[in-house]
């Protein structure tokens, strides 16, 4: 049986999807903007 595809790592998760990763790119800033407009409690990873 092959290895499962989800092997969680906290640091990798934060680097890919965290707040700093979001504000670093124009597209990421767009994501944050839309999440703020929608009223999300969390706009990026806690």
C-alpha distance matrix in Angstrom:
0.0 3.8 6.7 8.9 11.9 14.6 15.5 19.1 22.0 25.5 27.4 25.2 25.6 29.3 29.8 28.2 29.5 32.3 36.0 36.9 34.3 35.8 39.4 38.8 38.4 40.6 37.8 36.6 40.2 40.2 37.2 39.1 42.2 40.7 39.0 42.4 44.2 41.8 42.5 39.1 39.4 36.8 37.2 34.5 32.1 34.1
3.8 0.0 3.8 6.4 8.8 11.8 12.7 16.5 19.2 22.8 24.4 22.0 22.5 26.2 26.5 24.8 26.3 29.2 32.9 33.6 30.9 32.5 36.1 35.3 34.9 37.1 34.4 33.3 36.9 37.0 34.1 36.1 39.3 37.9 36.3 39.8 41.6 39.4 40.2 36.8 37.2 34.4 34.6 31.7 29.4 31.6
6.7 3.8 0.0 3.8 6.5 8.9 9.1 12.9 15.6 19.2 20.8 18.6 19.2 22.9 23.3 21.9 23.5 26.1 29.8 30.6 28.0 29.8 33.3 32.6 32.5 34.9 32.3 30.9 34.5 34.9 31.9 33.6 36.9 35.7 34.0 37.3 39.3 37.3 37.9 34.3 34.5 31.6 31.8 28.8 26.3 28.3
8.9 6.4 3.8 0.0 3.8 5.7 7.1 10.6 13.8 17.1 19.1 16.9 16.8 20.6 21.3 19.7 20.8 23.5 27.2 28.3 25.8 27.2 30.9 30.5 30.3 32.6 29.9 28.3 31.8 32.0 28.9 30.5 33.8 32.5 30.7 33.9 35.9 33.8 34.3 30.8 31.0 28.2 28.5 25.7 23.3 25.3
11.9 8.8 6.5 3.8 0.0 3.8 6.3 9.4 12.3 15.5 17.1 14.4 14.2 18.0 18.4 16.4 17.6 20.6 24.3 25.2 22.5 23.9 27.5 27.0 26.7 28.9 26.2 24.8 28.3 28.5 25.5 27.3 30.6 29.3 27.7 31.0 33.0 31.0 31.8 28.3 28.8 25.9 25.8 22.9 20.8 23.2
14.6 11.8 8.9 5.7 3.8 0.0 3.8 5.9 9.3 12.2 14.3 12.0 11.4 15.1 16.2 14.5 15.3 17.9 21.6 22.8 20.5 21.8 25.5 25.3 25.4 27.7 25.0 23.2 26.5 26.9 23.7 25.1 28.5 27.4 25.4 28.6 30.8 28.8 29.2 25.6 25.7 22.7 23.0 20.1 17.6 19.8
15.5 12.7 9.1 7.1 6.3 3.8 0.0 3.8 6.7 10.1 12.1 10.4 10.6 14.2 15.2 14.4 15.6 17.6 21.4 22.3 20.3 22.2 25.6 25.3 25.9 28.6 26.3 24.1 27.4 28.3 25.2 26.2 29.7 29.1 26.9 29.8 32.3 30.6 30.6 27.0 26.6 23.5 23.8 20.6 17.7 19.4
19.1 16.5 12.9 10.6 9.4 5.9 3.8 0.0 3.8 6.6 9.2 8.2 7.8 11.1 12.7 12.4 13.1 14.6 18.3 19.4 17.9 19.7 23.1 23.0 24.0 26.7 24.6 22.0 25.0 26.2 23.0 23.5 27.2 26.7 24.3 26.9 29.7 28.1 27.8 24.1 23.4 20.2 20.7 17.4 14.3 15.7
22.0 19.2 15.6 13.8 12.3 9.3 6.7 3.8 0.0 3.8 5.7 5.5 6.2 8.8 10.2 10.8 12.0 12.9 16.5 17.1 15.9 18.3 21.2 21.0 22.4 25.4 23.8 21.0 23.9 25.5 22.6 22.8 26.5 26.6 24.3 26.6 29.6 28.4 27.9 24.3 23.4 20.0 20.2 16.6 13.4 14.6
25.5 22.8 19.2 17.1 15.5 12.2 10.1 6.6 3.8 0.0 3.8 5.6 5.1 6.3 8.7 10.1 10.5 10.3 13.7 14.5 14.0 16.3 19.0 19.1 21.0 24.0 22.6 19.4 21.9 23.8 20.9 20.5 24.3 24.7 22.1 24.0 27.3 26.3 25.4 21.8 20.6 17.1 17.5 13.9 10.5 11.2
27.4 24.4 20.8 19.1 17.1 14.3 12.1 9.2 5.7 3.8 0.0 3.8 5.4 5.2 6.1 8.6 10.0 9.4 12.7 12.5 11.9 14.9 17.2 16.8 18.9 22.2 21.3 18.2 20.6 23.0 20.6 20.1 23.9 24.8 22.6 24.3 27.6 27.1 26.4 23.0 22.0 18.3 18.0 14.2 11.4 12.4
25.2 22.0 18.6 16.9 14.4 12.0 10.4 8.2 5.5 5.6 3.8 0.0 3.8 5.5 5.1 6.2 8.5 9.4 12.9 12.7 11.0 13.9 16.6 15.9 17.3 20.6 19.4 16.7 19.6 21.6 19.2 19.4 23.2 23.7 21.9 24.0 27.1 26.5 26.3 23.0 22.5 18.8 18.0 14.3 11.9 13.9
25.6 22.5 19.2 16.8 14.2 11.4 10.6 7.8 6.2 5.1 5.4 3.8 0.0 3.8 5.5 5.3 5.9 7.1 10.9 11.8 10.2 12.2 15.4 15.4 16.6 19.5 17.8 14.9 17.7 19.4 16.6 16.7 20.5 20.7 18.6 20.9 23.9 23.1 22.8 19.4 19.0 15.3 14.8 11.1 8.6 11.0
29.3 26.2 22.9 20.6 18.0 15.1 14.2 11.1 8.8 6.3 5.2 5.5 3.8 0.0 3.8 5.5 5.3 4.3 7.8 8.5 7.8 10.1 12.7 13.0 14.9 17.9 16.8 13.5 15.8 18.0 15.5 15.0 18.7 19.6 17.5 19.2 22.5 22.1 21.6 18.3 17.6 13.8 13.1 9.2 6.9 8.9
29.8 26.5 23.3 21.3 18.4 16.2 15.2 12.7 10.2 8.7 6.1 5.1 5.5 3.8 0.0 3.8 5.9 5.7 8.6 7.7 6.1 9.3 11.7 10.9 12.8 16.1 15.5 12.5 15.1 17.6 15.6 15.5 19.2 20.3 18.8 20.6 23.7 23.7 23.6 20.6 20.3 16.5 15.0 11.3 10.0 12.3
28.2 24.8 21.9 19.7 16.4 14.5 14.4 12.4 10.8 10.1 8.6 6.2 5.3 5.5 3.8 0.0 3.8 6.1 9.2 9.1 6.1 8.4 11.6 10.9 11.6 14.6 13.2 10.7 13.8 15.6 13.4 14.2 17.7 18.3 17.1 19.4 22.2 21.9 22.3 19.3 19.7 16.0 14.2 10.7 10.0 13.1
29.5 26.3 23.5 20.8 17.6 15.3 15.6 13.1 12.0 10.5 10.0 8.5 5.9 5.3 5.9 3.8 0.0 3.8 6.8 8.3 6.1 6.8 10.3 11.0 11.6 14.0 12.2 9.1 12.0 13.5 10.8 11.1 14.9 15.2 13.6 15.9 18.8 18.4 18.6 15.5 15.9 12.3 10.5 7.1 6.7 10.3
32.3 29.2 26.1 23.5 20.6 17.9 17.6 14.6 12.9 10.3 9.4 9.4 7.1 4.3 5.7 6.1 3.8 0.0 3.8 5.6 5.3 6.4 9.0 10.2 12.0 14.5 13.5 9.9 11.7 14.0 11.6 10.7 14.5 15.6 13.6 15.1 18.4 18.4 18.0 15.0 14.7 10.9 9.4 5.7 5.1 7.9
36.0 32.9 29.8 27.2 24.3 21.6 21.4 18.3 16.5 13.7 12.7 12.9 10.9 7.8 8.6 9.2 6.8 3.8 0.0 3.8 5.4 5.0 6.3 8.6 10.7 12.8 12.5 8.8 9.4 12.2 10.4 8.5 12.0 13.8 12.1 12.8 16.2 16.9 16.2 13.8 13.6 10.1 7.8 5.2 6.6 8.5
36.9 33.6 30.6 28.3 25.2 22.8 22.3 19.4 17.1 14.5 12.5 12.7 11.8 8.5 7.7 9.1 8.3 5.6 3.8 0.0 3.8 5.3 5.3 6.1 9.2 12.0 12.6 9.2 9.9 13.3 12.4 10.8 14.0 16.3 15.1 15.7 19.0 20.0 19.6 17.5 17.3 13.9 11.5 9.0 9.8 11.5
34.3 30.9 28.0 25.8 22.5 20.5 20.3 17.9 15.9 14.0 11.9 11.0 10.2 7.8 6.1 6.1 6.1 5.3 5.4 3.8 0.0 3.8 5.7 5.3 7.3 10.4 10.3 7.3 9.3 12.2 11.1 10.8 14.0 15.8 15.0 16.4 19.3 20.1 20.3 18.0 18.4 14.8 12.2 9.4 10.2 12.9
35.8 32.5 29.8 27.2 23.9 21.8 22.2 19.7 18.3 16.3 14.9 13.9 12.2 10.1 9.3 8.4 6.8 6.4 5.0 5.3 3.8 0.0 3.8 5.5 6.1 8.2 7.7 4.0 5.8 8.5 7.4 7.1 10.3 12.0 11.6 13.0 15.7 16.6 17.1 15.1 16.1 12.9 9.6 7.8 10.0 12.9
39.4 36.1 33.3 30.9 27.5 25.5 25.6 23.1 21.2 19.0 17.2 16.6 15.4 12.7 11.7 11.6 10.3 9.0 6.3 5.3 5.7 3.8 0.0 3.8 5.6 7.2 8.4 5.6 5.0 8.7 9.1 7.8 10.1 12.8 12.9 13.2 15.9 17.6 17.9 16.6 17.4 14.5 11.1 10.1 12.5 14.7
38.8 35.3 32.6 30.5 27.0 25.3 25.3 23.0 21.0 19.1 16.8 15.9 15.4 13.0 10.9 10.9 11.0 10.2 8.6 6.1 5.3 5.5 3.8 0.0 3.8 7.0 8.8 6.9 7.5 10.9 11.5 11.2 13.3 15.9 16.2 16.9 19.4 21.0 21.5 20.0 20.8 17.8 14.5 12.8 14.7 17.0
38.4 34.9 32.5 30.3 26.7 25.4 25.9 24.0 22.4 21.0 18.9 17.3 16.6 14.9 12.8 11.6 11.6 12.0 10.7 9.2 7.3 6.1 5.6 3.8 0.0 3.8 5.4 5.1 6.3 8.7 9.9 10.7 12.4 14.4 15.5 16.6 18.5 20.1 21.3 20.0 21.5 18.7 15.1 13.9 16.1 19.0
40.6 37.1 34.9 32.6 28.9 27.7 28.6 26.7 25.4 24.0 22.2 20.6 19.5 17.9 16.1 14.6 14.0 14.5 12.8 12.0 10.4 8.2 7.2 7.0 3.8 0.0 3.8 5.4 5.2 6.4 8.8 10.0 10.6 12.6 14.4 15.4 16.6 18.5 20.1 19.5 21.5 19.2 15.4 15.1 17.9 20.7
37.8 34.4 32.3 29.9 26.2 25.0 26.3 24.6 23.8 22.6 21.3 19.4 17.8 16.8 15.5 13.2 12.2 13.5 12.5 12.6 10.3 7.7 8.4 8.8 5.4 3.8 0.0 3.8 5.4 5.0 6.4 8.9 9.8 10.7 12.5 14.3 15.3 16.6 18.6 17.7 20.0 17.6 14.0 13.6 16.4 19.6
36.6 33.3 30.9 28.3 24.8 23.2 24.1 22.0 21.0 19.4 18.2 16.7 14.9 13.5 12.5 10.7 9.1 9.9 8.8 9.2 7.3 4.0 5.6 6.9 5.1 5.4 3.8 0.0 3.8 5.2 5.0 6.4 8.6 9.9 10.7 12.4 14.3 15.4 16.7 15.3 17.1 14.4 10.8 10.1 12.8 15.9
40.2 36.9 34.5 31.8 28.3 26.5 27.4 25.0 23.9 21.9 20.6 19.6 17.7 15.8 15.1 13.8 12.0 11.7 9.4 9.9 9.3 5.8 5.0 7.5 6.3 5.2 5.4 3.8 0.0 3.8 5.4 5.1 6.1 8.7 9.9 10.5 12.3 14.2 15.3 14.7 16.5 14.3 10.5 10.8 14.1 16.6
40.2 37.0 34.9 32.0 28.5 26.9 28.3 26.2 25.5 23.8 23.0 21.6 19.4 18.0 17.6 15.6 13.5 14.0 12.2 13.3 12.2 8.5 8.7 10.9 8.7 6.4 5.0 5.2 3.8 0.0 3.8 5.4 5.0 6.2 8.6 9.8 10.5 12.2 14.2 14.0 16.5 14.9 11.2 12.2 15.7 18.4
37.2 34.1 31.9 28.9 25.5 23.7 25.2 23.0 22.6 20.9 20.6 19.2 16.6 15.5 15.6 13.4 10.8 11.6 10.4 12.4 11.1 7.4 9.1 11.5 9.9 8.8 6.4 5.0 5.4 3.8 0.0 3.8 5.4 5.3 6.2 8.6 9.9 10.6 12.4 11.3 13.9 11.9 8.4 9.2 12.6 15.5
39.1 36.1 33.6 30.5 27.3 25.1 26.2 23.5 22.8 20.5 20.1 19.4 16.7 15.0 15.5 14.2 11.1 10.7 8.5 10.8 10.8 7.1 7.8 11.2 10.7 10.0 8.9 6.4 5.1 5.4 3.8 0.0 3.8 5.5 5.1 6.1 8.6 9.8 10.5 9.6 11.5 9.6 5.9 7.4 11.2 13.4
42.2 39.3 36.9 33.8 30.6 28.5 29.7 27.2 26.5 24.3 23.9 23.2 20.5 18.7 19.2 17.7 14.9 14.5 12.0 14.0 14.0 10.3 10.1 13.3 12.4 10.6 9.8 8.6 6.1 5.0 5.4 3.8 0.0 3.8 5.5 5.1 6.2 8.6 9.9 10.3 12.8 12.0 8.6 10.9 14.7 16.7
40.7 37.9 35.7 32.5 29.3 27.4 29.1 26.7 26.6 24.7 24.8 23.7 20.7 19.6 20.3 18.3 15.2 15.6 13.8 16.3 15.8 12.0 12.8 15.9 14.4 12.6 10.7 9.9 8.7 6.2 5.3 5.5 3.8 0.0 3.8 5.4 5.0 6.1 8.6 9.0 12.3 11.8 8.9 11.5 15.1 17.4
39.0 36.3 34.0 30.7 27.7 25.4 26.9 24.3 24.3 22.1 22.6 21.9 18.6 17.5 18.8 17.1 13.6 13.6 12.1 15.1 15.0 11.6 12.9 16.2 15.5 14.4 12.5 10.7 9.9 8.6 6.2 5.1 5.5 3.8 0.0 3.8 5.4 5.1 6.2 5.5 8.6 8.1 5.7 8.7 12.1 14.1
42.4 39.8 37.3 33.9 31.0 28.6 29.8 26.9 26.6 24.0 24.3 24.0 20.9 19.2 20.6 19.4 15.9 15.1 12.8 15.7 16.4 13.0 13.2 16.9 16.6 15.4 14.3 12.4 10.5 9.8 8.6 6.1 5.1 5.4 3.8 0.0 3.8 5.4 5.1 6.0 8.3 8.7 6.5 10.1 13.6 14.7
44.2 41.6 39.3 35.9 33.0 30.8 32.3 29.7 29.6 27.3 27.6 27.1 23.9 22.5 23.7 22.2 18.8 18.4 16.2 19.0 19.3 15.7 15.9 19.4 18.5 16.6 15.3 14.3 12.3 10.5 9.9 8.6 6.2 5.0 5.4 3.8 0.0 3.8 5.3 7.8 10.8 11.8 10.0 13.5 17.0 18.3
41.8 39.4 37.3 33.8 31.0 28.8 30.6 28.1 28.4 26.3 27.1 26.5 23.1 22.1 23.7 21.9 18.4 18.4 16.9 20.0 20.1 16.6 17.6 21.0 20.1 18.5 16.6 15.4 14.2 12.2 10.6 9.8 8.6 6.1 5.1 5.4 3.8 0.0 3.8 5.8 9.3 10.7 9.7 13.2 16.2 17.6
42.5 40.2 37.9 34.3 31.8 29.2 30.6 27.8 27.9 25.4 26.4 26.3 22.8 21.6 23.6 22.3 18.6 18.0 16.2 19.6 20.3 17.1 17.9 21.5 21.3 20.1 18.6 16.7 15.3 14.2 12.4 10.5 9.9 8.6 6.2 5.1 5.3 3.8 0.0 3.8 6.4 8.7 8.6 12.4 15.1 15.7
39.1 36.8 34.3 30.8 28.3 25.6 27.0 24.1 24.3 21.8 23.0 23.0 19.4 18.3 20.6 19.3 15.5 15.0 13.8 17.5 18.0 15.1 16.6 20.0 20.0 19.5 17.7 15.3 14.7 14.0 11.3 9.6 10.3 9.0 5.5 6.0 7.8 5.8 3.8 0.0 3.8 5.4 6.0 9.4 11.7 12.4
39.4 37.2 34.5 31.0 28.8 25.7 26.6 23.4 23.4 20.6 22.0 22.5 19.0 17.6 20.3 19.7 15.9 14.7 13.6 17.3 18.4 16.1 17.4 20.8 21.5 21.5 20.0 17.1 16.5 16.5 13.9 11.5 12.8 12.3 8.6 8.3 10.8 9.3 6.4 3.8 0.0 3.8 6.5 9.2 10.7 10.2
36.8 34.4 31.6 28.2 25.9 22.7 23.5 20.2 20.0 17.1 18.3 18.8 15.3 13.8 16.5 16.0 12.3 10.9 10.1 13.9 14.8 12.9 14.5 17.8 18.7 19.2 17.6 14.4 14.3 14.9 11.9 9.6 12.0 11.8 8.1 8.7 11.8 10.7 8.7 5.4 3.8 0.0 3.8 5.5 7.0 7.1
37.2 34.6 31.8 28.5 25.8 23.0 23.8 20.7 20.2 17.5 18.0 18.0 14.8 13.1 15.0 14.2 10.5 9.4 7.8 11.5 12.2 9.6 11.1 14.5 15.1 15.4 14.0 10.8 10.5 11.2 8.4 5.9 8.6 8.9 5.7 6.5 10.0 9.7 8.6 6.0 6.5 3.8 0.0 3.8 7.1 8.5
34.5 31.7 28.8 25.7 22.9 20.1 20.6 17.4 16.6 13.9 14.2 14.3 11.1 9.2 11.3 10.7 7.1 5.7 5.2 9.0 9.4 7.8 10.1 12.8 13.9 15.1 13.6 10.1 10.8 12.2 9.2 7.4 10.9 11.5 8.7 10.1 13.5 13.2 12.4 9.4 9.2 5.5 3.8 0.0 3.8 6.3
32.1 29.4 26.3 23.3 20.8 17.6 17.7 14.3 13.4 10.5 11.4 11.9 8.6 6.9 10.0 10.0 6.7 5.1 6.6 9.8 10.2 10.0 12.5 14.7 16.1 17.9 16.4 12.8 14.1 15.7 12.6 11.2 14.7 15.1 12.1 13.6 17.0 16.2 15.1 11.7 10.7 7.0 7.1 3.8 0.0 3.8
34.1 31.6 28.3 25.3 23.2 19.8 19.4 15.7 14.6 11.2 12.4 13.9 11.0 8.9 12.3 13.1 10.3 7.9 8.5 11.5 12.9 12.9 14.7 17.0 19.0 20.7 19.6 15.9 16.6 18.4 15.5 13.4 16.7 17.4 14.1 14.7 18.3 17.6 15.7 12.4 10.2 7.1 8.5 6.3 3.8 0.0
